[in-house]
Amino acid sequence: MKRAFTVIEIIVAVSILGILAAIILPMLGSSVQAKETAAREALRIMRSQIELYRFEHKGLVPGYKNVIQATSAELVNQFTGTTTIAGLVSASKIPAGSYIYGPYVQKLPVNPFNKLSTIKFVPSATAFSAAADKTTGWLYKKETAEFKLNWTGTDATGKAYTDY
């Protein structure tokens, strides 16, 4: 005698799969939303710290030392270490001597999409959308003190991640 599934067994199996899909799919969507929210919050924090740096350094923004371009490592230390009024850096987190400003963050935030916290300098004439390549966590234009997410694509509303 051949045995096959009954209609009721198939309906029960499909119903269970539907319930599982209804539970799992929103969780996947909220994961992207959580990353977008985390990215916006990290950007908000970094932008506020850039403004504080600019205020304390009399208009000088991170990315410069004595009006000369800083290296990527020096830029990180300008955020996480202490600095002089001219932007010279010390890796120390304790203000001492002429290194009285900072630290502005304990460590650079991580880009929630690629888990990187590194920063890529973007030339002033280059659009952020053209510079986005996912190889670093963040994009920074020192000339304008703009700090952006290094991630390509758009969110659910159609806004480019580089426009956050």
C-alpha positions in Angstrom: 0.0 0.0 0.0 1.4 3.4 -1.0 1.4 6.1 1.7 1.2 9.8 0.8 0.7 13.0 2.8 -2.9 14.0 3.5 -4.1 17.5 2.6 -4.3 18.3 6.3 -0.7 17.4 6.9 0.4 19.6 4.0 -1.7 22.5 5.3 -0.2 22.1 8.7 3.3 22.0 7.3 2.7 25.1 5.1 1.1 26.9 8.1 4.2 26.2 10.3 6.5 27.5 7.5 4.3 30.6 7.2 4.5 31.3 10.9 8.3 30.8 10.9 8.6 33.2 8.0 6.4 35.8 9.7 8.7 35.6 12.8 12.1 35.6 11.0 11.5 38.1 8.1 10.8 41.1 10.4 13.9 40.3 12.3 16.0 40.4 9.2 14.5 43.7 8.2 15.1 45.2 11.7 18.7 44.1 11.5 19.2 46.5 8.6 17.2 49.2 10.4 19.3 48.7 13.5 22.5 49.1 11.5 21.1 52.3 9.9 20.2 53.7 13.3 23.6 52.8 14.7 25.3 54.4 11.8 23.3 57.6 12.2 24.1 57.7 15.9 27.8 57.2 15.3 27.8 60.0 12.7 26.0 62.3 15.1 28.5 61.7 17.9 31.5 62.1 15.6 30.1 65.3 14.0 29.5 66.8 17.4 33.1 66.0 18.5 34.4 67.5 15.3 32.6 70.7 16.1 33.9 70.6 19.7 37.4 70.1 18.3 36.9 73.1 15.9 35.7 75.3 18.8 38.5 74.4 21.1 41.2 74.7 18.4 40.0 78.2 17.2 38.6 77.0 13.9 41.2 74.3 13.1 39.4 71.0 12.3 40.8 67.5 12.8 43.0 66.4 9.9 45.4 69.3 10.2 48.4 70.0 12.4 50.1 73.4 12.3 47.9 74.0 9.2 49.5 71.1 7.4 47.6 67.9 6.5 47.8 65.2 9.2 48.3 61.6 8.4 45.5 59.0 9.0 47.2 57.9 12.2 47.5 61.5 13.4 43.8 62.0 12.6 42.8 59.0 14.7 45.0 60.4 17.6 43.4 63.8 17.2 40.1 62.1 18.1 41.3 59.6 20.7 44.4 61.2 22.2 45.2 64.7 23.3 46.3 67.7 21.2 47.8 71.1 21.3 46.0 74.2 20.1 47.8 73.7 16.7 46.6 70.1 16.4 49.8 68.3 17.3 49.0 65.0 18.8 49.9 62.8 21.7 48.6 59.2 22.0 48.1 59.9 25.7 44.6 60.2 26.9 45.6 62.3 29.9 46.0 66.1 29.2 49.4 67.3 30.1 51.7 70.2 29.2 50.5 71.8 26.0 48.5 68.7 25.1 45.4 69.9 26.9 42.6 69.2 24.4 40.8 65.9 24.1 40.3 63.0 24.0 37.1 63.5 22.0 36.2 59.8 21.8 37.6 56.8 23.6 37.9 54.9 20.3 36.6 55.5 16.8 33.1 54.1 16.3 32.7 51.0 14.1 30.7 51.2 10.9 27.9 48.9 11.6 27.7 47.6 8.1 31.4 46.5 7.6 32.6 46.5 11.2 35.6 48.8 10.3 36.6 51.9 12.3 39.3 53.2 9.9 39.0 56.6 8.2 39.7 57.4 4.5 40.5 61.0 3.5 38.4 62.2 0.6 39.8 65.0 -1.6 37.7 68.1 -1.5 36.7 67.9 -5.2 35.6 64.2 -4.9 31.9 63.3 -4.1 31.4 61.0 -1.2 29.4 58.7 -3.4 32.4 58.3 -5.7 34.7 57.7 -2.8 32.6 55.1 -1.1 34.2 51.7 -1.5 33.5 49.8 1.8 37.3 49.5 2.4 37.2 51.7 5.5 34.6 52.5 8.1 34.3 56.2 7.5 35.0 58.9 4.9 36.3 62.4 5.9 36.9 65.6 4.1 39.3 67.7 6.2 38.7 70.8 4.1 35.0 70.9 5.1 35.1 68.7 8.2 32.5 66.4 6.7 32.3 62.9 8.2 30.4 60.3 6.3 29.6 56.6 6.3 31.7 54.5 3.9 29.0 52.3 2.5 27.4 52.1 -0.9 23.7 51.7 -1.7 20.6 53.2 -0.2 18.3 52.7 2.7 14.7 51.7 2.6 13.6 55.3 1.9 16.0 55.5 -1.0 18.5 57.8 0.7 22.2 57.0 -0.1 24.2 55.9 2.9 26.8 58.5 2.0 24.2 61.1 2.4 23.6 60.3 6.1 
